Amino acid sequence: MFWIYVNKGKATLHRGACADCNDGTGKTGNVDLSGKWQGPFESLEELTDDGVDIKPCKKCHPNIDW
């Protein structure tokens, strides 16, 4: 599963198991009110291009070639 975290015009793609993502609940296990989690997505092909530049998480996606 994949999740996207959007905050202040920036979007970061995470694996659900990433400690920063925690399946869309953030580092603390609670919904982070400063941004918004989008997902889950079953595959990278499900991601839509909504004009936001999505960067991979440096912790859980270091090898994805964008």
Secondary structure, DSSP 8 states (H G I E B T S, - for coil): -EEEEEETTEEEEEETT-TTTTTTT-TTSS--TTSEEEEEESSGGG----S--EEE-TTT-TT---
